[in-house]
Amino acid sequence: MNSTFLKFIAVFLLITGSPFLLYSTVMSVTNEPSKKPLGVLGVTFLMIVTGIILVFKN
């Protein structure tokens, strides 16, 4: 695949993952009764890690 395309995807994952990470952290700290914030936290963490791996891979 094209290196520029992978970097674009990586930046997109980092930009979209960061606000969701902040939101889920705040929701889990404020004792939200739902289990959704922890699931969102896990997914956004994976998005950010994938973005970092794609940036440093090329």
PDB file of N, CA, C, O and CB in Angstrom:
ATOM      1  N   MET A   1       0.841  -1.185   0.000  1.00  0.00           N
ATOM      2  CA  MET A   1       0.000   0.000   0.000  1.00  0.00           C
ATOM      3  C   MET A   1       0.883   1.244   0.000  1.00  0.00           C
ATOM      4  O   MET A   1       2.068   1.200   0.329  1.00  0.00           O
ATOM      5  CB  MET A   1      -0.955   0.001   1.219  1.00  0.00           C
ATOM      6  N   ASN A   2       0.268   2.329  -0.375  1.00  0.00           N
ATOM      7  CA  ASN A   2       0.990   3.582  -0.436  1.00  0.00           C
ATOM      8  C   ASN A   2       1.289   4.093   0.976  1.00  0.00           C
ATOM      9  O   ASN A   2       0.427   4.055   1.855  1.00  0.00           O
ATOM     10  CB  ASN A   2       0.188   4.623  -1.231  1.00  0.00           C
ATOM     11  N   SER A   3       2.503   4.563   1.180  1.00  0.00           N
ATOM     12  CA  SER A   3       2.923   5.039   2.491  1.00  0.00           C
ATOM     13  C   SER A   3       2.125   6.272   2.914  1.00  0.00           C
ATOM     14  O   SER A   3       1.789   6.415   4.089  1.00  0.00           O
ATOM     15  CB  SER A   3       4.418   5.356   2.484  1.00  0.00           C
ATOM     16  N   THR A   4       1.823   7.154   1.978  1.00  0.00           N
ATOM     17  CA  THR A   4       1.058   8.355   2.295  1.00  0.00           C
ATOM     18  C   THR A   4      -0.354   7.992   2.742  1.00  0.00           C
ATOM     19  O   THR A   4      -0.895   8.601   3.665  1.00  0.00           O
ATOM     20  CB  THR A   4       1.007   9.294   1.082  1.00  0.00           C
ATOM     21  N   PHE A   5      -0.941   7.010   2.093  1.00  0.00           N
ATOM     22  CA  PHE A   5      -2.287   6.569   2.466  1.00  0.00           C
ATOM     23  C   PHE A   5      -2.296   6.003   3.882  1.00  0.00           C
ATOM     24  O   PHE A   5      -3.206   6.296   4.657  1.00  0.00           O
ATOM     25  CB  PHE A   5      -2.805   5.517   1.470  1.00  0.00           C
ATOM     26  N   LEU A   6      -1.294   5.195   4.227  1.00  0.00           N
ATOM     27  CA  LEU A   6      -1.225   4.618   5.574  1.00  0.00           C
ATOM     28  C   LEU A   6      -1.033   5.702   6.627  1.00  0.00           C
ATOM     29  O   LEU A   6      -1.606   5.619   7.713  1.00  0.00           O
ATOM     30  CB  LEU A   6      -0.084   3.597   5.662  1.00  0.00           C
ATOM     31  N   LYS A   7      -0.235   6.717   6.315  1.00  0.00           N
ATOM     32  CA  LYS A   7      -0.046   7.808   7.277  1.00  0.00           C
ATOM     33  C   LYS A   7      -1.331   8.609   7.441  1.00  0.00           C
ATOM     34  O   LYS A   7      -1.637   9.070   8.541  1.00  0.00           O
ATOM     35  CB  LYS A   7       1.102   8.735   6.829  1.00  0.00           C
ATOM     36  N   PHE A   8      -2.086   8.778   6.358  1.00  0.00           N
ATOM     37  CA  PHE A   8      -3.371   9.465   6.449  1.00  0.00           C
ATOM     38  C   PHE A   8      -4.326   8.689   7.354  1.00  0.00           C
ATOM     39  O   PHE A   8      -5.003   9.280   8.195  1.00  0.00           O
ATOM     40  CB  PHE A   8      -3.987   9.646   5.048  1.00  0.00           C
ATOM     41  N   ILE A   9      -4.380   7.383   7.184  1.00  0.00           N
ATOM     42  CA  ILE A   9      -5.231   6.539   8.032  1.00  0.00           C
ATOM     43  C   ILE A   9      -4.775   6.619   9.488  1.00  0.00           C
ATOM     44  O   ILE A   9      -5.606   6.677  10.394  1.00  0.00           O
ATOM     45  CB  ILE A   9      -5.206   5.070   7.542  1.00  0.00           C
ATOM     46  N   ALA A  10      -3.463   6.621   9.718  1.00  0.00           N
ATOM     47  CA  ALA A  10      -2.931   6.689  11.080  1.00  0.00           C
ATOM     48  C   ALA A  10      -3.317   8.000  11.752  1.00  0.00           C
ATOM     49  O   ALA A  10      -3.742   8.004  12.908  1.00  0.00           O
ATOM     50  CB  ALA A  10      -1.406   6.533  11.070  1.00  0.00           C
ATOM     51  N   VAL A  11      -3.174   9.111  11.039  1.00  0.00           N
ATOM     52  CA  VAL A  11      -3.541  10.410  11.607  1.00  0.00           C
ATOM     53  C   VAL A  11      -5.044  10.467  11.871  1.00  0.00           C
ATOM     54  O   VAL A  11      -5.478  11.019  12.882  1.00  0.00           O
ATOM     55  CB  VAL A  11      -3.117  11.558  10.661  1.00  0.00           C
ATOM     56  N   PHE A  12      -5.831   9.903  10.970  1.00  0.00           N
ATOM     57  CA  PHE A  12      -7.280   9.860  11.170  1.00  0.00           C
ATOM     58  C   PHE A  12      -7.630   9.074  12.432  1.00  0.00           C
ATOM     59  O   PHE A  12      -8.481   9.502  13.212  1.00  0.00           O
ATOM     60  CB  PHE A  12      -7.973   9.236   9.946  1.00  0.00           C
ATOM     61  N   LEU A  13      -6.983   7.932  12.636  1.00  0.00           N
ATOM     62  CA  LEU A  13      -7.245   7.129  13.837  1.00  0.00           C
ATOM     63  C   LEU A  13      -6.848   7.876  15.101  1.00  0.00           C
ATOM     64  O   LEU A  13      -7.553   7.815  16.108  1.00  0.00           O
ATOM     65  CB  LEU A  13      -6.494   5.798  13.764  1.00  0.00           C
ATOM     66  N   LEU A  14      -5.722   8.582  15.054  1.00  0.00           N
ATOM     67  CA  LEU A  14      -5.280   9.323  16.234  1.00  0.00           C
ATOM     68  C   LEU A  14      -6.220  10.484  16.544  1.00  0.00           C
ATOM     69  O   LEU A  14      -6.543  10.727  17.707  1.00  0.00           O
ATOM     70  CB  LEU A  14      -3.857   9.843  16.032  1.00  0.00           C
ATOM     71  N   ILE A  15      -6.661  11.204  15.507  1.00  0.00           N
ATOM     72  CA  ILE A  15      -7.545  12.354  15.722  1.00  0.00           C
ATOM     73  C   ILE A  15      -8.914  11.909  16.225  1.00  0.00           C
ATOM     74  O   ILE A  15      -9.480  12.542  17.115  1.00  0.00           O
ATOM     75  CB  ILE A  15      -7.699  13.160  14.425  1.00  0.00           C
ATOM     76  N   THR A  16      -9.447  10.835  15.670  1.00  0.00           N
ATOM     77  CA  THR A  16     -10.770  10.388  16.113  1.00  0.00           C
ATOM     78  C   THR A  16     -10.706   9.633  17.433  1.00  0.00           C
ATOM     79  O   THR A  16     -11.687   9.619  18.176  1.00  0.00           O
ATOM     80  CB  THR A  16     -11.408   9.508  15.052  1.00  0.00           C
ATOM     81  N   GLY A  17      -9.592   9.012  17.739  1.00  0.00           N
ATOM     82  CA  GLY A  17      -9.485   8.238  18.967  1.00  0.00           C
ATOM     83  C   GLY A  17      -9.286   9.079  20.209  1.00  0.00           C
ATOM     84  O   GLY A  17      -9.754   8.703  21.283  1.00  0.00           O
ATOM     85  N   SER A  18      -8.604  10.207  20.092  1.00  0.00           N
ATOM     86  CA  SER A  18      -8.272  11.012  21.264  1.00  0.00           C
ATOM     87  C   SER A  18      -9.489  11.588  21.990  1.00  0.00           C
ATOM     88  O   SER A  18      -9.559  11.457  23.212  1.00  0.00           O
ATOM     89  CB  SER A  18      -7.372  12.129  20.856  1.00  0.00           C
ATOM     90  N   PRO A  19     -10.459  12.225  21.305  1.00  0.00           N
ATOM     91  CA  PRO A  19     -11.625  12.737  22.041  1.00  0.00           C
ATOM     92  C   PRO A  19     -12.452  11.633  22.694  1.00  0.00           C
ATOM     93  O   PRO A  19     -12.961  11.810  23.800  1.00  0.00           O
ATOM     94  CB  PRO A  19     -12.509  13.535  21.108  1.00  0.00           C
ATOM     95  N   PHE A  20     -12.588  10.497  22.015  1.00  0.00           N
ATOM     96  CA  PHE A  20     -13.338   9.390  22.603  1.00  0.00           C
ATOM     97  C   PHE A  20     -12.626   8.842  23.834  1.00  0.00           C
ATOM     98  O   PHE A  20     -13.276   8.414  24.788  1.00  0.00           O
ATOM     99  CB  PHE A  20     -13.544   8.276  21.573  1.00  0.00           C
ATOM    100  N   LEU A  21     -11.297   8.854  23.818  1.00  0.00           N
ATOM    101  CA  LEU A  21     -10.533   8.402  24.975  1.00  0.00           C
ATOM    102  C   LEU A  21     -10.787   9.320  26.164  1.00  0.00           C
ATOM    103  O   LEU A  21     -10.979   8.850  27.285  1.00  0.00           O
ATOM    104  CB  LEU A  21      -9.031   8.349  24.649  1.00  0.00           C
ATOM    105  N   LEU A  22     -10.786  10.620  25.920  1.00  0.00           N
ATOM    106  CA  LEU A  22     -11.061  11.584  26.983  1.00  0.00           C
ATOM    107  C   LEU A  22     -12.479  11.409  27.519  1.00  0.00           C
ATOM    108  O   LEU A  22     -12.693  11.414  28.732  1.00  0.00           O
ATOM    109  CB  LEU A  22     -10.862  13.019  26.471  1.00  0.00           C
ATOM    110  N   TYR A  23     -13.448  11.253  26.615  1.00  0.00           N
ATOM    111  CA  TYR A  23     -14.846  11.080  27.016  1.00  0.00           C
ATOM    112  C   TYR A  23     -15.031   9.827  27.867  1.00  0.00           C
ATOM    113  O   TYR A  23     -15.683   9.867  28.911  1.00  0.00           O
ATOM    114  CB  TYR A  23     -15.747  11.010  25.781  1.00  0.00           C
ATOM    115  N   SER A  24     -14.458   8.727  27.420  1.00  0.00           N
ATOM    116  CA  SER A  24     -14.659   7.476  28.158  1.00  0.00           C
ATOM    117  C   SER A  24     -13.944   7.500  29.498  1.00  0.00           C
ATOM    118  O   SER A  24     -14.415   6.893  30.460  1.00  0.00           O
ATOM    119  CB  SER A  24     -14.172   6.290  27.334  1.00  0.00           C
ATOM    120  N   THR A  25     -12.810   8.194  29.574  1.00  0.00           N
ATOM    121  CA  THR A  25     -12.110   8.314  30.856  1.00  0.00           C
ATOM    122  C   THR A  25     -12.946   9.115  31.840  1.00  0.00           C
ATOM    123  O   THR A  25     -13.074   8.730  33.003  1.00  0.00           O
ATOM    124  CB  THR A  25     -10.731   8.975  30.667  1.00  0.00           C
ATOM    125  N   VAL A  26     -13.515  10.223  31.388  1.00  0.00           N
ATOM    126  CA  VAL A  26     -14.354  11.043  32.264  1.00  0.00           C
ATOM    127  C   VAL A  26     -15.587  10.266  32.706  1.00  0.00           C
ATOM    128  O   VAL A  26     -15.971  10.327  33.874  1.00  0.00           O
ATOM    129  CB  VAL A  26     -14.773  12.344  31.554  1.00  0.00           C
ATOM    130  N   MET A  27     -16.207   9.538  31.789  1.00  0.00           N
ATOM    131  CA  MET A  27     -17.403   8.774  32.138  1.00  0.00           C
ATOM    132  C   MET A  27     -17.095   7.640  33.116  1.00  0.00           C
ATOM    133  O   MET A  27     -17.909   7.342  33.990  1.00  0.00           O
ATOM    134  CB  MET A  27     -18.045   8.210  30.879  1.00  0.00           C
ATOM    135  N   SER A  28     -15.941   7.011  32.978  1.00  0.00           N
ATOM    136  CA  SER A  28     -15.623   5.924  33.906  1.00  0.00           C
ATOM    137  C   SER A  28     -15.229   6.467  35.277  1.00  0.00           C
ATOM    138  O   SER A  28     -15.441   5.796  36.288  1.00  0.00           O
ATOM    139  CB  SER A  28     -14.493   5.055  33.342  1.00  0.00           C
ATOM    140  N   VAL A  29     -14.662   7.665  35.327  1.00  0.00           N
ATOM    141  CA  VAL A  29     -14.293   8.259  36.615  1.00  0.00           C
ATOM    142  C   VAL A  29     -15.535   8.737  37.364  1.00  0.00           C
ATOM    143  O   VAL A  29     -15.590   8.657  38.591  1.00  0.00           O
ATOM    144  CB  VAL A  29     -13.312   9.432  36.409  1.00  0.00           C
ATOM    145  N   THR A  30     -16.533   9.232  36.630  1.00  0.00           N
ATOM    146  CA  THR A  30     -17.744   9.736  37.282  1.00  0.00           C
ATOM    147  C   THR A  30     -18.735   8.626  37.616  1.00  0.00           C
ATOM    148  O   THR A  30     -19.901   8.901  37.898  1.00  0.00           O
ATOM    149  CB  THR A  30     -18.415  10.763  36.398  1.00  0.00           C
ATOM    150  N   ASN A  31     -18.285   7.383  37.586  1.00  0.00           N
ATOM    151  CA  ASN A  31     -19.096   6.223  37.971  1.00  0.00           C
ATOM    152  C   ASN A  31     -20.380   6.100  37.164  1.00  0.00           C
ATOM    153  O   ASN A  31     -21.466   5.925  37.717  1.00  0.00           O
ATOM    154  CB  ASN A  31     -19.435   6.301  39.437  1.00  0.00           C
ATOM    155  N   GLU A  32     -20.239   6.193  35.873  1.00  0.00           N
ATOM    156  CA  GLU A  32     -21.378   5.947  34.976  1.00  0.00           C
ATOM    157  C   GLU A  32     -21.822   4.496  35.188  1.00  0.00           C
ATOM    158  O   GLU A  32     -20.990   3.592  35.120  1.00  0.00           O
ATOM    159  CB  GLU A  32     -20.997   6.219  33.452  1.00  0.00           C
ATOM    160  N   PRO A  33     -23.112   4.254  35.443  1.00  0.00           N
ATOM    161  CA  PRO A  33     -23.553   2.883  35.742  1.00  0.00           C
ATOM    162  C   PRO A  33     -23.432   1.921  34.565  1.00  0.00           C
ATOM    163  O   PRO A  33     -23.398   0.705  34.752  1.00  0.00           O
ATOM    164  CB  PRO A  33     -24.977   2.906  36.204  1.00  0.00           C
ATOM    165  N   SER A  34     -23.368   2.459  33.375  1.00  0.00           N
ATOM    166  CA  SER A  34     -23.281   1.607  32.190  1.00  0.00           C
ATOM    167  C   SER A  34     -21.854   1.092  32.011  1.00  0.00           C
ATOM    168  O   SER A  34     -20.900   1.712  32.479  1.00  0.00           O
ATOM    169  CB  SER A  34     -23.737   2.377  30.932  1.00  0.00           C
ATOM    170  N   LYS A  35     -21.719  -0.033  31.337  1.00  0.00           N
ATOM    171  CA  LYS A  35     -20.398  -0.593  31.043  1.00  0.00           C
ATOM    172  C   LYS A  35     -19.853  -0.076  29.717  1.00  0.00           C
ATOM    173  O   LYS A  35     -18.735  -0.419  29.334  1.00  0.00           O
ATOM    174  CB  LYS A  35     -20.463  -2.120  31.017  1.00  0.00           C
ATOM    175  N   LYS A  36     -20.627   0.744  29.012  1.00  0.00           N
ATOM    176  CA  LYS A  36     -20.192   1.228  27.708  1.00  0.00           C
ATOM    177  C   LYS A  36     -18.895   2.035  27.751  1.00  0.00           C
ATOM    178  O   LYS A  36     -18.053   1.832  26.876  1.00  0.00           O
ATOM    179  CB  LYS A  36     -21.271   2.063  27.105  1.00  0.00           C
ATOM    180  N   PRO A  37     -18.681   2.936  28.711  1.00  0.00           N
ATOM    181  CA  PRO A  37     -17.435   3.714  28.683  1.00  0.00           C
ATOM    182  C   PRO A  37     -16.186   2.850  28.698  1.00  0.00           C
ATOM    183  O   PRO A  37     -15.188   3.204  28.069  1.00  0.00           O
ATOM    184  CB  PRO A  37     -17.395   4.654  29.851  1.00  0.00           C
ATOM    185  N   LEU A  38     -16.217   1.729  29.398  1.00  0.00           N
ATOM    186  CA  LEU A  38     -15.032   0.872  29.417  1.00  0.00           C
ATOM    187  C   LEU A  38     -14.813   0.216  28.064  1.00  0.00           C
ATOM    188  O   LEU A  38     -13.671   0.029  27.645  1.00  0.00           O
ATOM    189  CB  LEU A  38     -15.161  -0.197  30.504  1.00  0.00           C
ATOM    190  N   GLY A  39     -15.883  -0.134  27.382  1.00  0.00           N
ATOM    191  CA  GLY A  39     -15.759  -0.685  26.036  1.00  0.00           C
ATOM    192  C   GLY A  39     -15.230   0.347  25.061  1.00  0.00           C
ATOM    193  O   GLY A  39     -14.383   0.046  24.219  1.00  0.00           O
ATOM    194  N   VAL A  40     -15.738   1.579  25.180  1.00  0.00           N
ATOM    195  CA  VAL A  40     -15.262   2.665  24.320  1.00  0.00           C
ATOM    196  C   VAL A  40     -13.801   2.947  24.612  1.00  0.00           C
ATOM    197  O   VAL A  40     -13.024   3.232  23.700  1.00  0.00           O
ATOM    198  CB  VAL A  40     -16.108   3.942  24.520  1.00  0.00           C
ATOM    199  N   LEU A  41     -13.426   2.870  25.877  1.00  0.00           N
ATOM    200  CA  LEU A  41     -12.032   3.090  26.260  1.00  0.00           C
ATOM    201  C   LEU A  41     -11.124   2.070  25.597  1.00  0.00           C
ATOM    202  O   LEU A  41     -10.059   2.427  25.093  1.00  0.00           O
ATOM    203  CB  LEU A  41     -11.873   3.025  27.781  1.00  0.00           C
ATOM    204  N   GLY A  42     -11.525   0.819  25.590  1.00  0.00           N
ATOM    205  CA  GLY A  42     -10.717  -0.222  24.959  1.00  0.00           C
ATOM    206  C   GLY A  42     -10.596  -0.042  23.460  1.00  0.00           C
ATOM    207  O   GLY A  42      -9.514  -0.204  22.896  1.00  0.00           O
ATOM    208  N   VAL A  43     -11.709   0.295  22.806  1.00  0.00           N
ATOM    209  CA  VAL A  43     -11.690   0.474  21.349  1.00  0.00           C
ATOM    210  C   VAL A  43     -10.839   1.673  20.962  1.00  0.00           C
ATOM    211  O   VAL A  43     -10.056   1.594  20.016  1.00  0.00           O
ATOM    212  CB  VAL A  43     -13.116   0.645  20.806  1.00  0.00           C
ATOM    213  N   THR A  44     -10.983   2.791  21.686  1.00  0.00           N
ATOM    214  CA  THR A  44     -10.191   3.969  21.333  1.00  0.00           C
ATOM    215  C   THR A  44      -8.720   3.756  21.623  1.00  0.00           C
ATOM    216  O   THR A  44      -7.868   4.273  20.901  1.00  0.00           O
ATOM    217  CB  THR A  44     -10.692   5.190  22.084  1.00  0.00           C
ATOM    218  N   PHE A  45      -8.407   3.004  22.664  1.00  0.00           N
ATOM    219  CA  PHE A  45      -7.006   2.686  22.939  1.00  0.00           C
ATOM    220  C   PHE A  45      -6.417   1.893  21.778  1.00  0.00           C
ATOM    221  O   PHE A  45      -5.291   2.153  21.354  1.00  0.00           O
ATOM    222  CB  PHE A  45      -6.871   1.892  24.260  1.00  0.00           C
ATOM    223  N   LEU A  46      -7.172   0.931  21.266  1.00  0.00           N
ATOM    224  CA  LEU A  46      -6.707   0.162  20.107  1.00  0.00           C
ATOM    225  C   LEU A  46      -6.563   1.042  18.869  1.00  0.00           C
ATOM    226  O   LEU A  46      -5.634   0.852  18.084  1.00  0.00           O
ATOM    227  CB  LEU A  46      -7.669  -0.989  19.814  1.00  0.00           C
ATOM    228  N   MET A  47      -7.473   2.008  18.683  1.00  0.00           N
ATOM    229  CA  MET A  47      -7.374   2.924  17.549  1.00  0.00           C
ATOM    230  C   MET A  47      -6.094   3.741  17.632  1.00  0.00           C
ATOM    231  O   MET A  47      -5.392   3.903  16.634  1.00  0.00           O
ATOM    232  CB  MET A  47      -8.594   3.854  17.495  1.00  0.00           C
ATOM    233  N   ILE A  48      -5.788   4.256  18.818  1.00  0.00           N
ATOM    234  CA  ILE A  48      -4.596   5.088  18.987  1.00  0.00           C
ATOM    235  C   ILE A  48      -3.338   4.258  18.804  1.00  0.00           C
ATOM    236  O   ILE A  48      -2.394   4.708  18.154  1.00  0.00           O
ATOM    237  CB  ILE A  48      -4.593   5.758  20.369  1.00  0.00           C
ATOM    238  N   VAL A  49      -3.306   3.054  19.364  1.00  0.00           N
ATOM    239  CA  VAL A  49      -2.136   2.186  19.207  1.00  0.00           C
ATOM    240  C   VAL A  49      -1.936   1.816  17.742  1.00  0.00           C
ATOM    241  O   VAL A  49      -0.807   1.808  17.252  1.00  0.00           O
ATOM    242  CB  VAL A  49      -2.287   0.912  20.061  1.00  0.00           C
ATOM    243  N   THR A  50      -3.028   1.510  17.040  1.00  0.00           N
ATOM    244  CA  THR A  50      -2.922   1.194  15.611  1.00  0.00           C
ATOM    245  C   THR A  50      -2.395   2.387  14.831  1.00  0.00           C
ATOM    246  O   THR A  50      -1.566   2.224  13.936  1.00  0.00           O
ATOM    247  CB  THR A  50      -4.284   0.761  15.050  1.00  0.00           C
ATOM    248  N   GLY A  51      -2.863   3.582  15.159  1.00  0.00           N
ATOM    249  CA  GLY A  51      -2.372   4.785  14.496  1.00  0.00           C
ATOM    250  C   GLY A  51      -0.892   5.000  14.725  1.00  0.00           C
ATOM    251  O   GLY A  51      -0.167   5.351  13.794  1.00  0.00           O
ATOM    252  N   ILE A  52      -0.430   4.796  15.949  1.00  0.00           N
ATOM    253  CA  ILE A  52       0.995   4.964  16.253  1.00  0.00           C
ATOM    254  C   ILE A  52       1.829   3.927  15.513  1.00  0.00           C
ATOM    255  O   ILE A  52       2.892   4.249  14.982  1.00  0.00           O
ATOM    256  CB  ILE A  52       1.241   4.856  17.769  1.00  0.00           C
ATOM    257  N   ILE A  53       1.358   2.695  15.474  1.00  0.00           N
ATOM    258  CA  ILE A  53       2.093   1.641  14.756  1.00  0.00           C
ATOM    259  C   ILE A  53       2.191   1.977  13.273  1.00  0.00           C
ATOM    260  O   ILE A  53       3.247   1.798  12.666  1.00  0.00           O
ATOM    261  CB  ILE A  53       1.406   0.266  14.946  1.00  0.00           C
ATOM    262  N   LEU A  54       1.097   2.464  12.681  1.00  0.00           N
ATOM    263  CA  LEU A  54       1.126   2.807  11.262  1.00  0.00           C
ATOM    264  C   LEU A  54       2.053   3.982  10.979  1.00  0.00           C
ATOM    265  O   LEU A  54       2.684   4.028   9.923  1.00  0.00           O
ATOM    266  CB  LEU A  54      -0.275   3.128  10.773  1.00  0.00           C
ATOM    267  N   VAL A  55       2.146   4.938  11.910  1.00  0.00           N
ATOM    268  CA  VAL A  55       3.044   6.081  11.706  1.00  0.00           C
ATOM    269  C   VAL A  55       4.491   5.624  11.722  1.00  0.00           C
ATOM    270  O   VAL A  55       5.274   6.022  10.859  1.00  0.00           O
ATOM    271  CB  VAL A  55       2.815   7.157  12.785  1.00  0.00           C
ATOM    272  N   PHE A  56       4.856   4.801  12.682  1.00  0.00           N
ATOM    273  CA  PHE A  56       6.261   4.402  12.819  1.00  0.00           C
ATOM    274  C   PHE A  56       6.648   3.227  11.931  1.00  0.00           C
ATOM    275  O   PHE A  56       7.832   2.917  11.800  1.00  0.00           O
ATOM    276  CB  PHE A  56       6.550   4.053  14.251  1.00  0.00           C
ATOM    277  N   LYS A  57       5.671   2.571  11.322  1.00  0.00           N
ATOM    278  CA  LYS A  57       5.972   1.427  10.460  1.00  0.00           C
ATOM    279  C   LYS A  57       6.710   1.860   9.199  1.00  0.00           C
ATOM    280  O   LYS A  57       7.594   1.152   8.718  1.00  0.00           O
ATOM    281  CB  LYS A  57       4.687   0.692  10.085  1.00  0.00           C
ATOM    282  N   ASN A  58       6.347   3.021   8.665  1.00  0.00           N
ATOM    283  CA  ASN A  58       6.935   3.452   7.387  1.00  0.00           C
ATOM    284  C   ASN A  58       8.005   4.473   7.612  1.00  0.00           C
ATOM    285  O   ASN A  58       8.612   4.951   6.655  1.00  0.00           O
ATOM    286  CB  ASN A  58       5.874   4.018   6.458  1.00  0.00           C
TER     287      ASN A  58
END
